[in-house]
Amino acid sequence: MITLYQYYPALGLRSASPFCIKLETWLRIVGLDYQVECLLHAGRAPKKKLPFIKHNGSVVADSTLIIDYLKQAFGCDPDKGLSDRDRGVGTAVMRMLEEHYYWTVVYSRWIDDKHWPVVKKAYFEKAPLVIRLLIPSLARRQVRRDLWGQGLGRHTVEDIERLGAEDVMALSRILADKSYMLGEFATTVDAVAYAFIVSTLVPGLDSLQRRTMQDCANLCAYHERMTMQYFSKDA
């Protein structure tokens, strides 16, 4: 059995992290059985990040490397029918979402003052009192440093949101009128896209990215389609 270690649900999401949602969505796309163990923090994780998995004595961290491992271990690859071009498009979309758009989501949740009180309560409400009092401000300071080092945190909030909204529009244009990002069946890029779409459409966290996504009818329909196909039994 695969054991998936991820952050607790928060903000109405299955997990606080889009990377955890990505991995769980991928597991459902390929139909692998798994069990979930939720953690308050990543202290037990081998790379001090979530998600990670345990399977047959192996411990594997990082959502992308976990997927590579599971493809080999179970012989399942939702991407096997893709053309070389579509594989390239899929990789480019995943890099856009995971290496650029992700940081606009981080900024919106952790740094934007209008969202921080909601996010702080959602992320730390299950923690012991001492942690709730001490850790949020320290964690926020570290996130601010990470954003500065990555580069996005050096911009104004208006520029950050505009850059994120451009990613949303690019995603909408790539999806176009297709059922899934690359055609008529779900692939790994759909696990990533879905994770970031649900992470953006969180009620109560208003941003230009969220408003832009709500205006993209194809992304909203895609969100509903993926939810119904892979998560409707959990409703």
VOBA-1610 file (N, C-alpha, C; in pm, whole numbers, padded with zeros to 5 digits, always signed):
BEGIN
Met+00083-00120+00000Met+00000+00000+00000Met+00087+00125+00000Ile+00049+00223-00078Ile+00116+00353-00080Ile+00061+00438+00034Thr+00148+00492+00115Thr+00106+00589+00216Thr+00152+00726+00174Leu+00057+00816+00159Leu+00084+00953+00116Leu+00084+01045+00237Tyr+00194+01110+00260Tyr+00207+01204+00372Tyr+00192+01346+00316Gln+00093+01416+00368Gln+00067+01550+00317Gln+00015+01640+00429Tyr+00007+01770+00399Tyr-00046+01864+00497Tyr-00195+01841+00518Tyr-00241+01880+00636Tyr-00384+01871+00667Tyr-00465+01954+00568Pro-00594+01919+00551Pro-00683+02006+00473Pro-00686+02147+00533Ala-00700+02246+00447Ala-00707+02385+00491Ala-00771+02468+00381Leu-00837+02574+00420Leu-00898+02668+00326Leu-01002+02600+00236Gly-01060+02491+00285Gly-01157+02416+00206Gly-01094+02324+00104Leu-00963+02309+00107Leu-00890+02224+00013Leu-00853+02091+00077Arg-00823+01993-00005Arg-00782+01862+00046Arg-00650+01870+00121Ser-00568+01967+00085Ser-00440+01988+00151Ser-00402+02135+00134Ala-00323+02185+00228Ala-00277+02323+00217Ala-00183+02343+00099Ser-00121+02237+00051Ser-00019+02248-00054Ser-00071+02202-00190Pro-00054+02284-00295Pro-00092+02237-00428Pro-00012+02116-00475Phe+00109+02098-00422Phe+00188+01983-00463Phe+00132+01853-00404Cys+00074+01862-00285Cys+00007+01746-00228Cys-00120+01714-00306Ile-00196+01817-00343Ile-00316+01797-00423Ile-00279+01738-00559Lys-00172+01788-00617Lys-00122+01734-00744Lys-00100+01584-00735Leu-00028+01539-00633Leu+00006+01398-00622Leu-00118+01313-00599Glu-00207+01359-00513Glu-00329+01280-00490Glu-00415+01273-00616Thr-00422+01383-00692Thr-00496+01380-00818Thr-00434+01282-00915Trp-00301+01281-00923Trp-00233+01187-01013Trp-00263+01042-00973Leu-00261+01014-00843Leu-00291+00879-00797Leu-00430+00836-00840Arg-00523+00930-00840Arg-00659+00897-00881Arg-00671+00884-01033Ile-00595+00963-01105Ile-00598+00951-01251Ile-00553+00811-01294Val-00448+00759-01230Val-00397+00626-01269Val-00464+00513-01193Gly-00544+00545-01091Gly-00621+00443-01021Gly-00543+00360-00921Leu-00440+00417-00861Leu-00363+00342-00761Leu-00426+00359-00623Asp-00429+00251-00546Asp-00479+00257-00409Asp-00375+00322-00318Tyr-00421+00401-00224Tyr-00330+00469-00132Tyr-00405+00505-00005Gln-00330+00535+00096Gln-00387+00587+00220Gln-00314+00716+00254Val-00384+00806+00325Val-00329+00937+00355Val-00299+00950+00503Glu-00184+01006+00533Glu-00152+01046+00670Glu-00120+01195+00667Cys-00198+01272+00743Cys-00181+01418+00743Cys-00083+01460+00852Leu-00002+01559+00818Leu+00099+01611+00910Leu+00082+01762+00927Leu+00117+01811+01045Leu+00111+01955+01070Leu+00228+02028+01006His+00341+01961+00996His+00460+02025+00940His+00545+01918+00871Ala+00650+01964+00805Ala+00731+01874+00723Ala+00855+01822+00795Gly+00856+01828+00928Gly+00973+01785+01003Gly+01009+01640+00981Arg+00910+01554+00956Arg+00937+01411+00934Arg+00972+01381+00789Ala+00958+01478+00702Ala+00981+01453+00559Ala+01131+01446+00530Pro+01174+01356+00442Pro+01317+01340+00415Pro+01382+01465+00357Lys+01307+01546+00284Lys+01362+01670+00229Lys+01301+01793+00297Lys+01235+01768+00411Lys+01170+01875+00488Lys+01066+01949+00405Lys+01004+01875+00314Lys+00894+01926+00234Lys+00793+01816+00215Leu+00668+01855+00198Leu+00561+01760+00168Leu+00511+01788+00027Pro+00466+01678-00041Pro+00439+01544+00010Pro+00563+01453+00002Phe+00549+01338+00072Phe+00637+01225+00047Phe+00555+01099+00062Ile+00609+00987+00016Ile+00535+00860+00026Ile+00625+00754+00088Lys+00559+00652+00142Lys+00624+00528+00179Lys+00557+00416+00101His+00641+00327+00046His+00589+00215-00033His+00691+00102-00031Asn+00648-00011+00022Asn+00735-00130+00024Asn+00873-00101+00080Gly+00879-00024+00186Gly+01006+00006+00250Gly+01081+00123+00192Ser+01034+00175+00079Ser+01099+00291+00017Ser+01031+00419+00063Val+01111+00522+00085Val+01059+00656+00117Val+01103+00747+00003Val+01005+00811-00061Val+01034+00894-00178Val+00972+01031-00155Ala+01050+01137-00179Ala+01004+01274-00161Ala+01004+01349-00293Asp+00928+01459-00296Asp+00911+01548-00411Asp+00807+01489-00506Ser+00701+01567-00531Ser+00588+01515-00607Ser+00628+01464-00745Thr+00717+01534-00813Thr+00758+01490-00946Thr+00839+01361-00939Leu+00931+01353-00844Leu+01011+01231-00830Leu+00928+01114-00780Ile+00827+01142-00700Ile+00735+01037-00655Ile+00660+00980-00775Ile+00611+01066-00862Ile+00540+01020-00981Ile+00633+00935-01068Asp+00757+00978-01086Asp+00853+00897-01163Asp+00871+00759-01099Tyr+00883+00757-00967Tyr+00899+00630-00896Tyr+00777+00540-00916Leu+00658+00597-00902Leu+00535+00517-00913Leu+00514+00465-01055Lys+00552+00542-01153Lys+00544+00493-01291Lys+00627+00366-01308Gln+00747+00368-01251Gln+00835+00251-01261Gln+00785+00135-01176Ala+00742+00165-01054Ala+00702+00060-00961Ala+00574-00012-01005Phe+00482+00060-01067Phe+00352+00002-01101Phe+00330-00009-01252Gly+00423+00040-01331Gly+00406+00030-01476Gly+00289+00109-01528Cys+00258+00220-01462Cys+00143+00301-01504Cys+00193+00438-01548Asp+00153+00479-01667Asp+00198+00608-01719Asp+00083+00670-01799Pro+00013+00769-01743Pro-00097+00831-01816Pro-00050+00910-01937Asp+00081+00931-01950Asp+00136+01011-02060Asp+00182+00927-02178Lys+00168+00796-02169Lys+00230+00710-02270Lys+00173+00730-02410Gly+00050+00781-02420Gly-00011+00801-02552Gly+00015+00937-02612Leu+00094+01019-02545Leu+00118+01155-02593Leu+00224+01159-02702Ser+00206+01253-02794Ser+00309+01278-02895Ser+00427+01349-02830Asp+00539+01352-02901Asp+00656+01424-02849Asp+00623+01571-02827Arg+00546+01630-02919Arg+00509+01771-02904Arg+00427+01793-02778Asp+00329+01707-02757Asp+00243+01723-02639Asp+00321+01701-02510Arg+00416+01609-02514Arg+00501+01591-02396Arg+00577+01720-02364Gly+00626+01784-02470Gly+00696+01910-02450Gly+00605+02019-02397Val+00486+02029-02452Val+00389+02128-02403Val+00355+02100-02258Gly+00332+01974-02225Gly+00299+01937-02088Gly+00407+01976-01990Thr+00532+01949-02026Thr+00644+01986-01938Thr+00651+02137-01921Ala+00632+02212-02031Ala+00638+02358-02022Ala+00527+02413-01933Val+00407+02358-01944Val+00295+02403-01860Val+00322+02373-01713Met+00373+02254-01686Met+00402+02219-01547Met+00509+02310-01488Arg+00611+02341-01566Arg+00716+02430-01516Arg+00659+02570-01491Met+00571+02618-01579Met+00509+02749-01559Met+00433+02753-01428Leu+00355+02649-01403Leu+00271+02647-01283Leu+00353+02625-01157Glu+00448+02533-01162Glu+00520+02495-01041Glu+00637+02587-01008Glu+00696+02649-01108Glu+00816+02729-01085Glu+00790+02880-01093His+00677+02919-01146His+00645+03062-01154His+00510+03093-01087Tyr+00405+03033-01139Tyr+00272+03066-01085Tyr+00260+03033-00937Tyr+00322+02924-00895Tyr+00320+02884-00754Tyr+00358+02998-00663Trp+00458+03076-00702Trp+00505+03183-00615Trp+00405+03297-00604Thr+00322+03315-00706Thr+00216+03416-00692Thr+00110+03369-00593Val+00086+03238-00589Val-00007+03182-00490Val+00052+03197-00350Val+00180+03168-00336Val+00247+03184-00207Val+00237+03328-00159Tyr+00264+03422-00248Tyr+00256+03563-00209Tyr+00115+03598-00163Ser+00016+03555-00240Ser-00122+03588-00207Ser-00161+03536-00070Arg-00114+03417-00036Arg-00153+03355+00091Arg-00072+03407+00210Trp+00057+03418+00192Trp+00145+03443+00307Trp+00182+03590+00328Ile+00184+03668+00221Ile+00236+03803+00233Ile+00128+03909+00222Asp+00030+03887+00137Asp-00078+03985+00121Asp-00151+04003+00254Asp-00147+04124+00307Asp-00202+04150+00441Asp-00352+04124+00449Lys-00423+04139+00339Lys-00568+04117+00346Lys-00604+03968+00354His-00510+03881+00318His-00536+03737+00322His-00472+03669+00443Trp-00364+03725+00494Trp-00284+03657+00594Trp-00364+03615+00717Pro-00453+03696+00775Pro-00526+03649+00893Pro-00607+03522+00867Val-00669+03512+00749Val-00746+03393+00714Val-00654+03273+00697Val-00544+03293+00627Val-00450+03184+00601Val-00384+03138+00730Lys-00343+03231+00814Lys-00278+03194+00941Lys-00369+03107+01025Lys-00495+03143+01036Lys-00590+03064+01115Lys-00607+02926+01054Ala-00622+02920+00921Ala-00645+02791+00854Ala-00524+02699+00866Tyr-00403+02754+00855Tyr-00283+02672+00854Tyr-00243+02625+00994Phe-00271+02704+01095Phe-00215+02676+01227Phe-00320+02643+01334Glu-00448+02636+01298Glu-00550+02616+01400Glu-00541+02480+01468Lys-00483+02379+01403Lys-00469+02247+01464Lys-00342+02234+01548Ala-00257+02334+01543Ala-00129+02327+01614Ala-00148+02359+01762Pro-00059+02311+01849Pro-00063+02348+01991Pro-00050+02499+02007Leu-00098+02549+02121Leu-00104+02693+02145Leu+00031+02760+02129Val+00136+02699+02183Val+00269+02760+02174Val+00309+02780+02029Ile+00283+02681+01947Ile+00316+02692+01805Ile+00232+02800+01739Arg+00103+02804+01771Arg+00015+02905+01710Arg+00062+03046+01744Leu+00122+03064+01861Leu+00166+03197+01903Leu+00301+03236+01845Leu+00390+03138+01825Leu+00527+03170+01789Leu+00562+03148+01643Ile+00510+03041+01585Ile+00559+02997+01454Ile+00507+03079+01336Pro+00379+03121+01334Pro+00331+03190+01213Pro+00415+03308+01169Ser+00454+03395+01260Ser+00532+03513+01220Ser+00671+03473+01172Leu+00730+03370+01235Leu+00861+03322+01191Leu+00852+03258+01053Ala+00747+03179+01032Ala+00728+03114+00902Ala+00703+03217+00792Arg+00623+03318+00827Arg+00595+03423+00729Arg+00721+03497+00690Arg+00808+03522+00788Arg+00934+03590+00761Arg+01020+03506+00666Gln+01022+03374+00688Gln+01100+03286+00601Gln+01043+03284+00459Val+00910+03282+00448Val+00847+03285+00316Val+00881+03414+00243Arg+00881+03525+00318Arg+00917+03653+00257Arg+01060+03648+00203Arg+01151+03586+00279Arg+01290+03573+00233Arg+01296+03483+00108Asp+01219+03374+00109Asp+01218+03284-00006Asp+01169+03356-00132Leu+01063+03435-00117Leu+01009+03508-00231Leu+01109+03612-00283Trp+01181+03675-00190Trp+01283+03772-00232Trp+01395+03702-00307Gly+01438+03586-00256Gly+01544+03511-00322Gly+01500+03458-00457Gln+01376+03413-00468Gln+01324+03365-00595Gln+01312+03478-00695Gly+01284+03598-00646Gly+01279+03716-00732Gly+01142+03781-00739Leu+01036+03701-00730Leu+00902+03757-00744Leu+00869+03854-00630Gly+00924+03826-00513Gly+00896+03909-00398Gly+00955+04048-00405Arg+01031+04076-00507Arg+01090+04209-00524Arg+00995+04304-00599His+00884+04248-00649His+00790+04327-00727His+00678+04383-00638Thr+00599+04474-00694Thr+00480+04522-00625Thr+00372+04416-00630Val+00276+04426-00539Val+00166+04330-00539Val+00089+04336-00671Glu+00078+04456-00728Glu+00007+04470-00856Glu+00079+04395-00967Asp+00211+04404-00970Asp+00287+04333-01073Asp+00285+04182-01051Ile+00291+04140-00926Ile+00286+03997-00896Ile+00153+03938-00942Glu+00044+04006-00910Glu-00087+03956-00950Glu-00103+03958-01102Arg-00051+04061-01167Arg-00061+04067-01314Arg+00016+03953-01378Leu+00136+03924-01327Leu+00214+03813-01381Leu+00142+03680-01359Gly+00080+03664-01243Gly+00003+03543-01218Gly-00117+03532-01309Ala-00187+03644-01331Ala-00304+03643-01419Ala-00265+03607-01562Glu-00145+03648-01605Glu-00097+03611-01738Glu-00078+03460-01747Asp-00030+03397-01640Asp-00018+03251-01638Asp-00155+03185-01649Val-00253+03241-01579Val-00390+03187-01586Val-00443+03195-01728Met-00423+03308-01794Met-00470+03322-01932Met-00397+03226-02025Ala-00268+03205-02002Ala-00193+03109-02084Ala-00251+02968-02066Leu-00284+02932-01942Leu-00342+02800-01915Leu-00476+02786-01987Ser-00557+02891-01982Ser-00687+02887-02049Ser-00671+02871-02200Arg-00575+02940-02258Arg-00552+02930-02403Arg-00501+02792-02443Ile-00420+02732-02358Ile-00370+02598-02389Ile-00483+02496-02380Leu-00568+02510-02279Leu-00682+02418-02268Leu-00778+02436-02385Ala-00807+02560-02421Ala-00899+02592-02531Ala-01031+02518-02512Asp-01074+02441-02612Asp-01201+02371-02601Asp-01183+02221-02578Lys-01064+02181-02534Lys-01038+02039-02510Lys-01095+01995-02375Ser-01117+01867-02360Ser-01166+01814-02233Ser-01057+01819-02126Tyr-00933+01791-02168Tyr-00820+01792-02076Tyr-00708+01874-02139Met-00606+01902-02065Met-00505+01996-02109Met-00441+01958-02243Leu-00424+01828-02267Leu-00357+01786-02389Leu-00445+01703-02483Gly-00575+01700-02455Gly-00661+01624-02544Gly-00780+01563-02474Glu-00806+01438-02506Glu-00930+01374-02461Glu-00910+01279-02343Phe-00790+01274-02286Phe-00769+01192-02166Phe-00675+01267-02072Ala-00693+01240-01943Ala-00614+01309-01841Ala-00472+01255-01835Thr-00378+01346-01819Thr-00237+01309-01809Thr-00177+01379-01687Thr-00046+01365-01671Thr+00019+01422-01553Thr-00001+01574-01545Val+00003+01642-01657Val-00015+01786-01654Val-00152+01825-01599Asp-00252+01738-01615Asp-00384+01767-01559Asp-00383+01762-01407Ala-00304+01673-01351Ala-00292+01669-01205Ala-00234+01799-01153Val-00135+01853-01225Val-00074+01980-01185Val-00171+02095-01205Ala-00232+02101-01323Ala-00324+02211-01355Ala-00441+02214-01256Tyr-00498+02098-01231Tyr-00612+02093-01139Tyr-00571+02141-00999Ala-00456+02099-00953Ala-00410+02138-00820Ala-00399+02289-00807Phe-00348+02355-00909Phe-00330+02499-00901Phe-00460+02574-00927Ile-00549+02514-01003Ile-00680+02578-01023Ile-00760+02577-00893Val-00767+02462-00827Val-00844+02458-00701Val-00777+02543-00594Ser-00645+02554-00599Ser-00573+02636-00501Ser-00595+02785-00525Thr-00631+02821-00647Thr-00657+02961-00680Thr-00801+03000-00649Leu-00893+02907-00668Leu-01036+02937-00653Leu-01084+02927-00509Val-00994+02940-00412Val-01031+02934-00272Val-01124+03051-00239Pro-01243+03024-00186Pro-01333+03133-00148Pro-01270+03220-00040Gly-01290+03350-00052Gly-01243+03440+00052Gly-01103+03492+00032Leu-01029+03440-00066Leu-00894+03490-00095Leu-00898+03554-00233Asp-00944+03678-00237Asp-00962+03746-00365Asp-00828+03794-00419Ser-00809+03778-00549Ser-00688+03825-00616Ser-00721+03840-00763Leu-00634+03910-00835Leu-00652+03923-00979Leu-00645+03786-01046Gln-00559+03698-00994Gln-00551+03563-01050Gln-00685+03491-01037Arg-00747+03501-00920Arg-00874+03433-00897Arg-00984+03492-00985Arg-00990+03623-00994Arg-01093+03687-01076Arg-01073+03652-01224Thr-00948+03648-01267Thr-00919+03611-01405Thr-00962+03468-01433Met-00934+03378-01340Met-00973+03238-01357Met-01124+03223-01360Gln-01194+03296-01275Gln-01339+03289-01274Gln-01400+03338-01405Asp-01329+03427-01475Asp-01376+03478-01604Asp-01345+03384-01719Cys-01263+03281-01695Cys-01228+03183-01799Cys-01326+03066-01789Ala-01428+03068-01873Ala-01532+02966-01865Ala-01476+02826-01883Asn-01375+02812-01969Asn-01321+02678-01993Asn-01247+02624-01871Leu-01178+02711-01797Leu-01110+02664-01676Leu-01209+02628-01566Cys-01317+02705-01554Cys-01419+02673-01454Cys-01487+02541-01486Ala-01518+02518-01616Ala-01579+02391-01656Ala-01482+02275-01635Tyr-01355+02300-01663Tyr-01251+02198-01641Tyr-01242+02162-01493His-01244+02262-01408His-01241+02240-01263His-01357+02152-01219Glu-01476+02181-01267Glu-01593+02100-01231Glu-01581+01959-01287Arg-01533+01946-01409Arg-01519+01815-01472Arg-01418+01728-01397Met-01304+01782-01364Met-01203+01706-01291Met-01251+01668-01152Thr-01318+01761-01086Thr-01369+01732-00951Thr-01470+01619-00956Met-01562+01624-01050Met-01665+01520-01061Met-01602+01385-01096Gln-01503+01386-01185Gln-01446+01259-01231Gln-01360+01193-01124Tyr-01286+01271-01048Tyr-01187+01211-00959Tyr-01214+01228-00810Phe-01303+01319-00773Phe-01325+01344-00631Phe-01472+01345-00590Ser-01562+01310-00680Ser-01705+01318-00648Ser-01744+01220-00538Lys-01675+01108-00526Lys-01708+01009-00422Lys-01677+01060-00282Asp-01596+01165-00272Asp-01560+01219-00141Asp-01657+01327-00096Ala-01751+01363-00182Ala-01842+01472-00149Ala-01939+01430-00039
//
